[in-house]
Amino acid sequence: MNAPDNRYPRTIDTESGPFTCRLMAVSDARSALAFARSLPEHDLLFLPRDISEPKVMAAWMENLQKGRIGSLVIMRNEQMVGFSAVVSDPHSWSAHVGDLRVLLAPDVRDLGLGRILIQESFLLAISRGLEKLTARMTTDQKSAIAVFQDMGFIAEALFRDYVKDRAGEPHDIIVLAHNVADFQARMLNYGMDELVAD
């Protein structure tokens, strides 16, 4: 099944007004870099690489173009305020596993946009034939952890002092995981067949 292009763009109505969810394009590189640089440094610590660096963002866009990454963006008018990425390596022993990364601007949190990005990312994972999604974050990101757990993610690993911020302070990373097939079955049970059909 191909990426669910026909779902996008989608309008998301919130108490703070409408937002648009769509697939990320390589042409979004400059906006994505500006968005990453606008975030608190701590928000980026769970990522394997610092996406506020132009070379890292360029590598991401190259992988996006090659189909190694599936990404969604949340836009408010013409401003990027959030995105998600489903990253997988088809040449690894874990080709069936995707790493889910979600980032939102601080001023649009608590509007349900993170939950929507996670749900839509599951559809991306299904379209890419993935069987499992993992998500990682620092252990003090309790609100984010709660959202993931509420959506069925289960803690699978804790890495102590796994990352260090620019000041040299260590932080623990928690890894949560979810079976994509379970999500697909739940959507079918809710009568949302059109979202997960091949």
DATAHU-V356238 format. One line per field, one symbol per residue. phi: phi as a letter, one per 20 degrees, with the letter a starting at -180 (. if undefined). Layout:
BEGIN
phi: ???
END
This chain:
BEGIN
phi: .fgfgfecfdedecfdoecddbffdgfegffffffgfeeggffeffffcefeegfffffffffffenecdcdcdddlddfcabcbddbcfdefdfeddeeccccfgedfmdnfffffffffffffffemedbddbcaffeefffgfffffeofcfdbcdeleccffeneeceddddbbeffffffffffemdgffdff
END
